[in-house]
């Protein structure tokens, strides 16, 4: 293959790197990783690794729990139990000074017994519609931290795998309880039931004692779509099976079985829709024309489900975003809905009451300038069916966990009860938080949060790290990070200068609702890149920092962002960390789960799309738009990443090295999946690697030049 300009496609320069587990590729990755670790080795780097690991393993960190009948469960990892403990306690014990934990499953012991380094992937409890405490669960375990998991049935009372119970082989699977002895399973058993995105094309009804190959297919989708899914709503009195055909990342068809087979639920394919007792709740992502009325994107509508399925199109809008607002979350207790709303990227929470015509009221006690999440405690328990958990976290305020009862709100509203608080892990008094707006190239005001040293002289000499993402409707909101505090904010230059940290809210994210996301889709993706450049320039114009002292970190889609920062605006940055990245936009659909993101980026098999995708592709920009000087760059990934995969990162690093760029470095862990790590020690090394690299890049870049 040649480029439109007649240049060799860079992916053909190193074809052996495309063999993910090939001996030559792994040897190259190992050598590069060792070199990167060696150049970063220093007492300071070791200190940061130890500090982050210590915070992650600290015995006094906040312990969140989930309620299942009388059990309050938690998954815990520390230095003694790096793979982790799935454990349980009672409410009374949880609220005590020293909770007594009952170990349900010890993953470290299981790994030793079975010879597999299992990574926890969560558990799904068998419903008990009659009430009481469930005793069985589906446990998800990954052998390498990737997306593929083994699903096994566990008897919690016996602390053992159920003999003859459900046991699905390692694959990209989604298994949901359809009954005590029945599952709805979407899984990949071979090419015939896999989509081009590598997910399941079919859903099977698996009976207890039945082989997966014998299970009847009850739902299937086109192989060109992302995947199929089905599950059962076990709400007493509102039991129903539902299915979804995931057409692409943002469009899906929904189906409901009311006893006569699948019936389509006719709502916009780009909307989000959920079922809440007798209600259909719809969150449209584009303007929705319904019975002569236009409902704006990002609003929330409700309709009675049975009436809607019978043809009625009567719906009530219960939330309309005001200027600067966006709906960010939706959850339900037994009788109420709780919505999270961002106002200029800061959280607020409202309660909607269907019994009062969906009247809205604010949830009291929500901390200011924080990210807040709210979710039900247990809507099936009569004693607490209206209770919710609330977590809050700010850039300089550690996480706190609250519990409150929605039925107490109204005229006699009460404040939430504080259940637990995480301690401070770094000295937050040295920094202050502010919000700013940078003018992008087309005039759009791009918000960003800034943690700057108190009393900063604004003389352009403060190192600053920008964290950004800009895609997939993902919002970057205020939140406490021990790793940022210990790995970045606590460092000091030789002159004693403290660094700054910025979080940029670029278009492509969800900070201002669907339109903010749509503004950077497909051929408009450069707007996200321009927004990042605008934030960097604003930090320079403010007198805080300068290009040589400005660094940026991004992962996954954020890796595409930082790859474009590298190849479009290298003069704005002194260092770049590009993690588990998308970098080859002409071939990304052929790698791992890439085909599922066509709706976000475009389809390279369509000539018109290929033209703009080549311009978005950092790997190809190295050929089409070569630059004379790139800032120090760390490209990192994992061999086991089965979302993006390691091939794009390998190709980018190898190409830059072949072109004589002497300050590009590469690191590839063998395990960790797309998350990049499997335990706290691994996570500490992964995080510290980027922080140390970027610190060296901004304060002593000569260390990162091979010469």
C-alpha positions as CSV (number, residue, x, y, z in Angstrom):
1,X,0.0,0.0,0.0
2,X,1.2,3.5,-0.8
3,X,0.0,6.9,0.4
4,X,-1.7,9.4,-1.8
5,X,1.6,11.2,-2.1
6,X,3.3,8.0,-3.2
7,X,5.1,7.6,0.2
8,X,5.3,4.2,1.8
9,X,2.7,3.5,4.4
10,X,4.6,3.5,7.7
11,X,2.7,0.3,8.8
12,X,4.6,-1.6,6.1
13,X,8.0,-0.5,7.5
14,X,7.8,-2.8,10.5
15,X,5.3,-5.6,9.7
16,X,6.7,-7.9,12.3
17,X,5.5,-5.5,15.1
18,X,1.9,-6.4,14.1
19,X,2.4,-9.9,15.4
20,X,1.2,-9.2,19.0
21,X,2.7,-12.2,20.6
22,X,5.5,-12.8,18.1
23,X,9.0,-13.5,19.5
24,X,10.7,-10.7,17.6
25,X,8.1,-8.1,18.5
26,X,8.1,-9.1,22.2
27,X,11.9,-9.0,22.3
28,X,11.9,-5.5,20.8
29,X,9.2,-4.4,23.2
30,X,11.1,-5.9,26.1
31,X,14.4,-4.2,25.1
32,X,12.6,-0.8,24.7
33,X,10.8,-1.2,28.1
34,X,14.1,-2.0,29.9
35,X,15.7,1.1,28.4
36,X,12.8,3.3,29.4
37,X,12.9,2.0,33.0
38,X,16.7,2.5,33.1
39,X,16.6,6.1,32.0
40,X,13.9,6.9,34.6
41,X,15.7,5.2,37.4
42,X,16.5,7.6,40.2
43,X,15.9,7.9,44.0
44,X,13.1,10.4,43.2
45,X,11.4,8.0,40.8
46,X,11.7,5.1,43.4
47,X,10.2,7.4,46.1
48,X,7.2,8.3,43.9
49,X,6.5,4.7,43.1
50,X,6.7,3.8,46.8
51,X,4.5,6.8,47.8
52,X,1.8,6.0,45.2
53,X,1.8,2.3,46.1
54,X,1.6,3.2,49.8
55,X,-1.5,5.3,49.2
56,X,-3.1,2.6,47.1
57,X,-2.4,0.0,49.7
58,X,-3.1,2.1,52.8
59,X,-5.2,0.4,55.4
60,X,-7.1,3.6,56.2
61,X,-8.4,4.3,52.7
62,X,-12.1,4.8,52.1
63,X,-13.9,1.5,51.9
64,X,-17.1,1.6,49.8
65,X,-19.5,-1.3,49.9
66,X,-22.5,-2.7,48.0
67,X,-25.5,-4.2,49.8
68,X,-26.9,-7.6,48.9
69,X,-29.5,-8.6,51.4
70,X,-27.8,-8.6,54.8
71,X,-24.3,-8.6,53.2
72,X,-22.3,-5.5,52.6
73,X,-19.5,-6.5,50.2
74,X,-16.2,-5.0,49.1
75,X,-13.2,-5.9,47.0
76,X,-9.9,-5.1,48.7
77,X,-6.3,-5.1,47.5
78,X,-3.1,-4.4,49.4
79,X,0.5,-5.5,49.6
80,X,-0.4,-8.7,51.4
81,X,-3.3,-9.4,49.0
82,X,-2.2,-7.9,45.6
83,X,-4.8,-9.9,43.6
84,X,-7.4,-9.1,46.2
85,X,-10.0,-10.3,48.6
86,X,-13.7,-10.4,47.9
87,X,-15.2,-9.9,51.4
88,X,-18.4,-9.2,53.3
89,X,-19.5,-7.7,56.6
90,X,-22.7,-6.5,58.3
91,X,-23.9,-2.9,58.4
92,X,-23.2,-2.7,62.1
93,X,-19.7,-4.0,61.6
94,X,-19.1,-1.7,58.7
95,X,-20.0,1.3,60.8
96,X,-17.6,0.3,63.6
97,X,-14.1,1.4,64.1
98,X,-12.7,-2.0,63.1
99,X,-15.1,-3.8,60.8
100,X,-14.9,-7.6,60.9
101,X,-14.6,-8.9,57.3
102,X,-15.7,-12.4,56.2
103,X,-13.5,-13.5,53.2
104,X,-15.7,-14.8,50.4
105,X,-12.9,-15.4,47.8
106,X,-9.1,-15.0,48.1
107,X,-7.9,-14.3,44.6
108,X,-4.2,-14.7,45.6
109,X,-4.9,-18.1,46.9
110,X,-7.0,-19.0,43.9
111,X,-4.2,-17.9,41.6
112,X,-1.7,-20.1,43.4
113,X,-4.1,-23.1,43.4
114,X,-5.0,-22.8,39.7
115,X,-1.7,-21.5,38.4
116,X,-3.3,-18.5,36.8
117,X,-2.8,-14.9,37.9
118,X,-6.5,-14.0,38.0
119,X,-7.6,-10.4,37.9
120,X,-11.0,-9.5,39.5
121,X,-13.7,-8.5,37.0
122,X,-16.7,-8.1,39.4
123,X,-19.6,-10.3,40.5
124,X,-23.3,-10.5,39.5
125,X,-25.6,-11.8,42.2
126,X,-28.4,-14.2,41.5
127,X,-31.6,-12.3,42.1
128,X,-33.9,-13.2,45.0
129,X,-37.3,-11.7,44.1
130,X,-38.8,-13.3,47.2
131,X,-36.4,-11.2,49.3
132,X,-33.6,-12.3,51.6
133,X,-29.9,-12.5,51.1
134,X,-28.6,-14.1,47.8
135,X,-26.2,-17.0,48.1
136,X,-24.9,-17.4,44.6
137,X,-23.1,-15.1,42.2
138,X,-21.4,-15.1,38.8
139,X,-17.8,-14.2,39.3
140,X,-15.8,-12.6,36.4
141,X,-12.1,-13.3,36.3
142,X,-9.5,-12.2,33.7
143,X,-6.3,-14.1,33.2
144,X,-4.3,-11.0,32.2
145,X,-6.4,-7.9,32.9
146,X,-7.9,-7.8,29.4
147,X,-11.5,-7.6,28.4
148,X,-11.9,-11.4,28.0
149,X,-13.1,-13.0,31.2
150,X,-14.0,-16.4,32.5
151,X,-17.4,-16.5,34.2
152,X,-18.0,-19.0,37.0
153,X,-20.8,-19.6,39.5
154,X,-19.8,-19.2,43.1
155,X,-21.7,-20.4,46.3
156,X,-21.1,-17.6,48.8
157,X,-22.4,-19.7,51.8
158,X,-20.1,-22.6,51.0
159,X,-17.2,-20.4,49.9
160,X,-16.8,-22.7,46.8
161,X,-17.5,-22.9,43.1
162,X,-20.9,-24.5,42.5
163,X,-20.3,-28.1,41.5
164,X,-21.7,-28.5,38.0
165,X,-22.6,-24.8,38.0
166,X,-22.3,-22.3,35.3
167,X,-18.7,-22.0,34.0
168,X,-18.1,-20.0,30.8
169,X,-14.6,-20.2,29.1
170,X,-12.5,-17.1,28.8
171,X,-14.0,-14.9,26.2
172,X,-15.5,-11.4,25.6
173,X,-18.7,-12.3,27.4
174,X,-21.7,-10.8,29.1
175,X,-23.8,-13.2,31.2
176,X,-27.0,-12.1,33.0
177,X,-29.3,-14.1,35.3
178,X,-32.6,-14.9,33.6
179,X,-33.6,-17.0,36.6
180,X,-32.0,-19.1,39.3
181,X,-31.1,-21.8,36.8
182,X,-30.8,-19.9,33.6
183,X,-28.5,-17.3,32.0
184,X,-28.8,-15.0,29.0
185,X,-25.2,-15.2,27.6
186,X,-23.7,-13.0,24.9
187,X,-20.3,-14.6,24.3
188,X,-17.8,-15.2,21.5
189,X,-17.1,-18.9,20.9
190,X,-15.7,-18.5,17.4
191,X,-15.7,-16.4,14.3
192,X,-19.3,-17.4,13.5
193,X,-20.8,-15.6,16.5
194,X,-18.3,-12.7,16.6
195,X,-18.9,-9.2,15.2
196,X,-16.2,-7.3,13.3
197,X,-15.7,-5.4,16.6
198,X,-14.7,-8.7,18.3
199,X,-17.9,-8.8,20.5
200,X,-20.7,-11.3,20.6
201,X,-23.1,-11.4,17.7
202,X,-25.6,-13.8,19.4
203,X,-27.3,-14.2,22.8
204,X,-28.0,-17.7,24.0
205,X,-30.3,-19.0,26.8
206,X,-28.2,-21.3,28.8
207,X,-29.9,-23.7,31.2
208,X,-28.2,-25.2,34.2
209,X,-26.3,-28.4,33.2
210,X,-26.4,-27.5,29.5
211,X,-23.3,-27.1,27.3
212,X,-22.9,-23.6,25.8
213,X,-23.0,-25.2,22.3
214,X,-26.4,-26.7,23.1
215,X,-27.9,-23.4,24.3
216,X,-30.6,-21.9,22.1
217,X,-29.9,-18.6,20.3
218,X,-32.6,-16.2,21.3
219,X,-31.3,-13.0,19.8
220,X,-28.7,-12.1,17.1
221,X,-27.5,-9.1,15.2
222,X,-25.6,-8.4,12.0
223,X,-21.9,-9.1,12.2
224,X,-21.2,-5.6,11.0
225,X,-22.7,-4.2,14.2
226,X,-20.9,-3.8,17.4
227,X,-22.6,-6.6,19.3
228,X,-25.7,-8.1,20.9
229,X,-26.9,-8.0,24.5
230,X,-29.9,-9.3,26.5
231,X,-30.9,-9.3,30.1
232,X,-33.8,-9.6,32.5
233,X,-35.3,-6.9,34.7
234,X,-36.1,-8.7,38.0
235,X,-38.0,-5.9,39.6
236,X,-41.0,-7.5,41.4
237,X,-44.2,-6.9,39.5
238,X,-42.3,-5.6,36.5
239,X,-40.3,-8.7,35.3
240,X,-39.3,-8.5,31.6
241,X,-36.6,-9.6,29.3
242,X,-34.9,-6.9,27.2
243,X,-32.4,-7.0,24.4
244,X,-30.3,-4.5,22.4
245,X,-28.7,-4.5,19.0
246,X,-25.7,-2.3,19.3
247,X,-25.5,-1.0,15.8
248,X,-22.5,1.2,16.5
249,X,-21.0,3.0,19.5
250,X,-23.9,5.5,19.6
251,X,-26.8,3.8,17.9
252,X,-28.8,0.8,19.0
253,X,-32.2,-0.8,18.6
254,X,-34.0,-1.9,21.7
255,X,-36.4,-4.8,22.1
256,X,-38.8,-6.0,24.8
257,X,-40.4,-9.3,25.3
258,X,-43.9,-9.0,26.8
259,X,-44.7,-12.7,26.4
260,X,-45.0,-12.8,22.6
261,X,-41.4,-12.5,21.4
262,X,-39.3,-9.5,20.8
263,X,-41.0,-6.2,20.1
264,X,-39.0,-3.1,19.1
265,X,-39.1,-0.2,21.5
266,X,-39.4,2.7,19.1
267,X,-37.2,5.5,20.4
268,X,-34.4,7.4,18.6
269,X,-31.5,5.0,18.0
270,X,-29.0,7.5,19.4
271,X,-31.0,8.0,22.6
272,X,-30.3,6.3,25.9
273,X,-33.3,4.5,27.3
274,X,-34.0,2.6,30.5
275,X,-36.9,0.9,32.1
276,X,-38.1,2.0,35.6
277,X,-41.0,0.0,36.9
278,X,-43.9,1.0,34.7
279,X,-42.0,3.8,33.0
280,X,-39.9,4.2,29.9
281,X,-37.2,6.8,30.5
282,X,-35.5,8.3,27.4
283,X,-32.5,10.6,27.3
284,X,-32.2,11.8,23.7
285,X,-28.8,12.7,22.3
286,X,-30.2,14.8,19.4
287,X,-33.3,16.9,19.1
288,X,-36.4,14.7,19.1
289,X,-39.5,15.7,17.2
290,X,-42.4,14.1,19.1
291,X,-46.1,14.9,18.4
292,X,-45.3,18.3,17.1
293,X,-42.9,19.3,19.9
294,X,-39.1,19.4,19.7
295,X,-37.4,18.0,22.8
296,X,-33.8,19.2,22.9
297,X,-30.8,16.9,23.0
298,X,-29.7,16.2,26.5
299,X,-33.2,16.5,28.0
300,X,-35.0,13.7,29.8
301,X,-38.5,12.3,28.9
302,X,-40.8,9.7,30.5
303,X,-43.7,7.7,29.1
304,X,-45.7,4.8,30.4
305,X,-44.1,1.7,28.9
306,X,-47.1,-0.4,28.1
307,X,-48.9,2.5,26.5
308,X,-45.8,3.4,24.5
309,X,-45.4,-0.2,23.3
310,X,-49.1,-0.2,22.3
311,X,-48.5,2.8,20.0
312,X,-49.0,5.9,22.2
313,X,-46.5,8.7,21.8
314,X,-47.5,10.6,24.9
315,X,-44.3,11.6,26.8
316,X,-43.5,14.1,29.5
317,X,-40.3,16.1,29.5
318,X,-39.0,16.1,33.1
319,X,-35.6,17.8,32.7
320,X,-34.4,20.4,30.2
321,X,-30.8,21.5,30.5
322,X,-30.2,25.2,31.1
323,X,-27.3,27.2,29.6
324,X,-24.1,25.6,30.7
325,X,-25.8,22.4,32.1
326,X,-25.7,18.8,31.0
327,X,-27.3,15.7,32.3
328,X,-24.5,13.4,33.5
329,X,-26.1,10.5,35.4
330,X,-29.4,8.7,36.1
331,X,-30.3,6.2,38.8
332,X,-33.4,5.0,40.6
333,X,-34.6,4.0,44.1
334,X,-37.8,2.1,44.3
335,X,-40.0,5.2,43.9
336,X,-37.8,8.0,42.6
337,X,-35.2,9.0,40.0
338,X,-32.0,10.8,40.9
339,X,-30.2,12.8,38.2
340,X,-26.7,14.2,38.2
341,X,-26.4,17.5,36.4
342,X,-23.1,19.3,35.5
343,X,-23.2,23.1,35.7
344,X,-20.0,24.4,34.0
345,X,-18.5,21.0,34.8
346,X,-19.4,21.0,38.5
347,X,-21.8,18.5,40.0
348,X,-25.3,19.1,41.2
349,X,-28.0,16.5,42.1
350,X,-31.7,16.5,41.7
351,X,-34.5,14.2,42.8
352,X,-37.5,13.5,40.5
353,X,-40.7,12.2,42.1
354,X,-43.0,10.3,39.7
355,X,-45.7,10.3,42.4
356,X,-45.7,14.1,42.3
357,X,-45.8,14.5,38.5
358,X,-42.0,14.1,38.4
359,X,-41.5,17.2,40.4
360,X,-37.8,18.1,40.8
361,X,-36.0,19.1,44.0
362,X,-32.3,19.5,44.8
363,X,-30.6,16.9,46.9
364,X,-29.4,18.7,50.1
365,X,-25.8,18.5,51.3
366,X,-24.1,18.2,47.9
367,X,-20.5,19.6,48.4
368,X,-19.6,22.5,46.2
369,X,-16.9,22.3,43.5
370,X,-16.9,18.6,43.6
371,X,-17.7,15.5,41.5
372,X,-20.7,13.8,43.1
373,X,-22.1,10.4,42.3
374,X,-25.4,9.0,43.7
375,X,-26.7,5.5,43.5
376,X,-29.3,3.3,45.3
377,X,-28.4,1.3,48.4
378,X,-31.0,-1.5,47.8
379,X,-34.3,-0.7,46.1
380,X,-35.7,-4.2,46.9
381,X,-35.3,-3.9,50.7
382,X,-38.4,-2.4,52.2
383,X,-36.3,-1.0,55.0
384,X,-34.1,1.1,52.8
385,X,-35.7,1.2,49.3
386,X,-35.4,5.0,49.2
387,X,-31.8,5.1,50.6
388,X,-29.0,6.3,48.3
389,X,-25.2,6.4,48.6
390,X,-23.5,9.7,47.7
391,X,-19.8,10.0,47.1
392,X,-18.0,13.3,46.7
393,X,-14.5,14.3,45.8
394,X,-12.7,17.5,44.9
395,X,-9.2,18.2,43.5
396,X,-8.0,19.0,47.0
397,X,-10.7,17.3,49.0
398,X,-10.4,13.5,49.5
399,X,-13.3,11.2,48.8
400,X,-16.2,11.1,51.2
401,X,-19.1,8.6,51.3
402,X,-22.6,9.6,52.5
403,X,-25.9,7.8,53.0
404,X,-29.3,9.5,53.0
405,X,-33.0,8.7,52.6
406,X,-34.8,10.4,49.7
407,X,-38.2,10.2,51.4
408,X,-36.9,12.6,54.1
409,X,-36.5,15.4,51.6
410,X,-38.9,18.1,50.8
411,X,-40.1,20.6,53.4
412,X,-38.3,18.6,56.2
413,X,-35.1,17.9,54.2
414,X,-32.3,16.5,56.2
415,X,-28.6,16.5,55.5
416,X,-26.9,13.2,54.3
417,X,-25.1,11.2,56.9
418,X,-21.4,11.0,56.5
419,X,-20.3,7.4,56.5
420,X,-16.6,7.5,55.7
421,X,-13.9,9.8,54.6
422,X,-10.5,9.2,53.0
423,X,-7.6,10.8,54.6
424,X,-5.4,13.4,52.9
425,X,-2.4,11.8,51.1
426,X,-0.5,14.9,50.3
427,X,-0.2,18.5,51.5
428,X,-3.0,20.3,49.7
429,X,-2.4,23.6,51.4
430,X,0.4,24.3,48.8
431,X,-2.1,24.6,45.9
432,X,-5.4,26.3,45.1
433,X,-8.1,25.4,42.5
434,X,-9.5,27.8,39.9
435,X,-11.5,27.4,36.7
436,X,-10.6,29.2,33.5
437,X,-11.8,29.4,29.9
438,X,-9.5,29.4,26.9
439,X,-10.5,30.7,23.5
440,X,-10.1,28.0,20.9
441,X,-9.3,28.6,17.2
442,X,-13.0,29.0,16.3
443,X,-13.8,31.2,19.3
444,X,-15.3,28.5,21.5
445,X,-14.6,29.0,25.2
446,X,-12.9,25.8,26.5
447,X,-13.0,25.3,30.2
448,X,-10.2,24.0,32.3
449,X,-9.5,23.5,35.9
450,X,-6.1,24.6,37.3
451,X,-4.4,23.5,40.5
452,X,-1.7,26.2,40.8
453,X,0.8,26.8,43.6
454,X,-0.4,29.3,46.2
455,X,1.2,32.7,45.4
456,X,2.6,31.6,42.1
457,X,4.6,34.6,40.7
458,X,3.3,34.2,37.2
459,X,6.8,34.5,35.8
460,X,6.5,31.7,33.2
461,X,8.7,29.3,35.2
462,X,6.1,26.9,36.7
463,X,6.1,23.3,35.3
464,X,2.5,22.4,34.4
465,X,1.0,19.0,33.5
466,X,-2.2,19.0,31.4
467,X,-4.6,16.0,31.6
468,X,-7.1,15.8,28.7
469,X,-9.2,13.3,26.8
470,X,-11.7,14.9,24.5
471,X,-13.9,12.0,23.2
472,X,-16.7,9.5,23.7
473,X,-18.9,11.9,25.8
474,X,-16.5,11.4,28.7
475,X,-16.4,14.3,31.1
476,X,-13.3,15.1,33.2
477,X,-14.6,16.5,36.5
478,X,-13.0,17.6,39.8
479,X,-11.7,14.6,41.8
480,X,-9.0,13.8,44.3
481,X,-6.1,11.8,43.1
482,X,-3.4,10.6,45.5
483,X,-1.3,9.7,42.5
484,X,-1.4,13.2,41.1
485,X,-0.7,14.7,44.4
486,X,2.2,12.4,45.3
487,X,3.5,11.9,41.8
488,X,3.3,15.4,40.5
489,X,2.1,18.2,42.9
490,X,4.5,17.2,45.6
491,X,7.6,17.5,43.4
492,X,9.8,20.6,43.5
493,X,12.3,22.0,41.0
494,X,15.9,22.7,42.0
495,X,14.8,26.3,42.7
496,X,12.1,25.0,45.0
497,X,9.2,25.7,42.6
498,X,6.0,23.7,43.0
499,X,4.3,22.5,39.7
500,X,0.8,23.1,38.5
501,X,-1.8,20.6,37.2
502,X,-4.5,21.4,34.7
503,X,-7.6,19.3,33.6
504,X,-8.9,20.4,30.2
505,X,-12.5,19.9,29.2
506,X,-12.2,19.6,25.5
507,X,-14.9,19.2,22.9
508,X,-15.6,15.6,22.2
509,X,-16.3,15.0,25.9
510,X,-19.7,15.2,27.6
511,X,-19.1,18.3,29.8
512,X,-21.7,20.4,28.0
513,X,-24.0,17.6,26.7
514,X,-24.4,15.9,23.3
515,X,-23.6,19.0,21.3
516,X,-20.2,19.4,23.0
517,X,-19.5,15.8,22.0
518,X,-20.8,16.0,18.5
519,X,-18.7,19.1,17.8
520,X,-15.5,16.9,17.6
521,X,-16.9,13.8,15.9
522,X,-15.3,12.3,12.8
523,X,-13.9,15.0,10.4
524,X,-14.4,17.6,13.2
525,X,-12.0,15.8,15.6
526,X,-9.3,18.5,15.1
527,X,-11.5,20.8,17.2
528,X,-10.5,18.7,20.2
529,X,-6.8,19.1,19.3
530,X,-7.2,22.8,18.8
531,X,-8.9,23.0,22.2
532,X,-5.9,21.4,23.8
533,X,-3.6,23.8,22.1
534,X,-5.8,26.7,23.3
535,X,-5.5,25.6,26.9
536,X,-1.7,25.3,26.6
537,X,-1.5,28.7,25.0
538,X,-3.7,30.2,27.7
539,X,-1.4,28.8,30.4
540,X,1.5,30.4,28.7
541,X,-0.3,33.7,28.1
542,X,-1.3,33.9,31.8
543,X,2.3,33.9,32.8
544,X,2.0,30.6,34.7
545,X,4.2,28.5,32.4
546,X,6.1,28.3,29.1
547,X,6.2,25.7,26.3
548,X,9.3,23.9,27.5
549,X,7.7,23.5,31.0
550,X,4.3,22.4,29.7
551,X,3.6,18.6,29.5
552,X,0.5,16.6,28.6
553,X,-0.8,13.2,29.4
554,X,-3.6,11.2,27.7
555,X,-4.7,7.6,27.4
556,X,-6.6,5.6,24.8
557,X,-8.6,8.3,22.9
558,X,-6.5,10.6,25.0
559,X,-3.5,8.9,23.4
560,X,-4.9,9.9,20.0
561,X,-5.1,13.4,21.4
562,X,-1.6,13.5,22.6
563,X,-0.3,11.9,19.4
564,X,-1.8,14.8,17.5
565,X,-0.4,17.3,20.0
566,X,3.0,15.7,19.2
567,X,2.6,15.9,15.4
568,X,0.6,19.2,15.2
569,X,1.8,21.4,18.0
570,X,5.1,20.1,19.3
571,X,6.3,23.6,19.9
572,X,3.7,24.0,22.7
573,X,4.9,21.2,24.8
574,X,8.1,20.1,26.6
575,X,7.0,16.5,27.1
576,X,4.2,14.1,26.2
577,X,2.9,10.8,27.7
578,X,0.8,8.9,25.2
579,X,-0.7,5.8,26.8
580,X,-2.6,2.7,25.3
581,X,-3.1,4.9,22.3
582,X,-5.0,5.0,19.0
583,X,-2.3,6.2,16.6
584,X,-3.0,4.5,13.3
585,X,-6.4,5.8,12.1
586,X,-6.2,4.1,8.7
587,X,-6.0,0.6,10.2
588,X,-7.6,1.0,13.7
589,X,-10.8,-0.8,12.7
590,X,-8.7,-3.9,11.9
591,X,-7.1,-4.0,15.3
592,X,-8.7,-5.4,18.5
593,X,-12.1,-3.7,19.2
594,X,-11.4,-0.8,16.9
595,X,-14.3,-1.5,14.5
596,X,-16.7,-0.5,17.3
597,X,-15.5,3.1,17.2
598,X,-16.4,4.0,13.6
599,X,-19.2,6.2,14.8
600,X,-16.7,8.3,16.8
601,X,-13.9,8.6,14.2
602,X,-15.1,7.4,10.8
603,X,-14.6,4.4,8.6
604,X,-11.2,4.1,6.8
605,X,-12.8,1.7,4.3
606,X,-14.9,4.7,3.0
607,X,-12.6,6.8,0.7
608,X,-14.1,10.1,1.9
609,X,-13.5,9.1,5.6
610,X,-10.0,7.8,4.8
611,X,-9.0,11.2,3.6
612,X,-9.7,13.0,6.9
613,X,-8.6,10.0,9.0
614,X,-5.2,10.1,7.5
615,X,-4.9,13.7,8.6
616,X,-6.0,12.6,12.1
617,X,-3.6,9.7,12.2
618,X,-0.4,10.6,14.2
619,X,1.5,7.6,12.6
620,X,0.8,8.9,9.1
621,X,1.4,12.5,10.1
622,X,5.0,11.5,10.7
623,X,5.2,10.8,7.0
624,X,2.9,13.5,5.6
625,X,3.9,16.4,8.0
626,X,7.4,15.6,9.3
627,X,8.7,18.0,12.0
628,X,12.3,18.8,12.7
629,X,12.0,18.6,16.5
630,X,9.7,16.7,18.7
631,X,9.5,17.1,22.5
632,X,10.5,14.1,24.7
633,X,7.7,11.5,24.3
634,X,6.8,8.4,26.2
635,X,4.6,5.9,24.3
636,X,3.3,3.1,26.5
637,X,0.9,0.2,26.3
638,X,0.3,-3.4,27.3
639,X,0.6,-6.6,25.3
640,X,-2.7,-7.8,26.7
641,X,-4.7,-4.7,25.7
642,X,-7.6,-6.2,23.8
643,X,-9.4,-2.9,23.2
644,X,-6.8,-0.8,21.3
645,X,-4.0,-3.3,21.3
646,X,-0.2,-2.6,21.3
647,X,0.4,-2.6,17.6
648,X,-0.3,1.1,17.0
649,X,1.9,2.2,19.9
650,X,4.7,-0.1,18.7
651,X,4.5,1.2,15.1
652,X,4.6,4.9,16.2
653,X,7.6,4.5,18.5
654,X,9.5,2.4,15.9
655,X,8.8,4.9,13.2
656,X,10.0,7.8,15.2
657,X,13.1,6.0,16.3
658,X,13.8,5.0,12.6
659,X,13.4,8.6,11.7
660,X,16.2,9.6,14.1
661,X,14.0,11.0,16.9
662,X,16.3,10.4,19.8
663,X,14.0,11.4,22.7
664,X,11.1,9.0,22.1
665,X,10.8,6.2,24.6
666,X,8.6,3.1,24.6
667,X,7.2,0.9,27.3
668,X,5.1,-2.2,27.1
669,X,3.9,-4.3,30.0
670,X,2.9,-7.9,29.2
671,X,-0.3,-7.8,31.3
672,X,-2.7,-5.2,32.5
673,X,-5.1,-5.0,29.6
674,X,-6.4,-1.6,28.5
675,X,-6.4,-0.4,32.1
676,X,-2.6,-0.8,32.1
677,X,-2.2,-2.6,35.4
678,X,-3.4,-5.6,37.4
679,X,-2.6,-4.7,41.0
680,X,-1.5,-1.8,43.1
681,X,2.2,-2.3,42.7
682,X,1.8,-2.5,39.0
683,X,-0.5,0.6,39.0
684,X,2.1,2.6,41.0
685,X,4.8,1.8,38.5
686,X,2.6,2.6,35.6
687,X,1.5,6.0,37.0
688,X,4.9,7.0,38.3
689,X,6.5,6.2,35.0
690,X,4.5,9.0,33.2
691,X,4.9,11.5,36.1
692,X,8.7,10.9,36.3
693,X,9.1,11.1,32.5
694,X,7.2,14.3,32.2
695,X,9.0,15.8,35.2
696,X,12.3,15.0,33.6
697,X,11.1,16.4,30.3
698,X,10.2,19.7,31.8
699,X,13.0,20.2,34.3
700,X,16.0,18.3,32.9
701,X,15.2,17.2,29.3
702,X,18.8,16.3,28.6
703,X,18.4,13.1,30.5
704,X,15.9,11.9,27.9
705,X,18.1,12.5,24.8
706,X,20.0,9.4,23.7
707,X,22.5,11.5,21.9
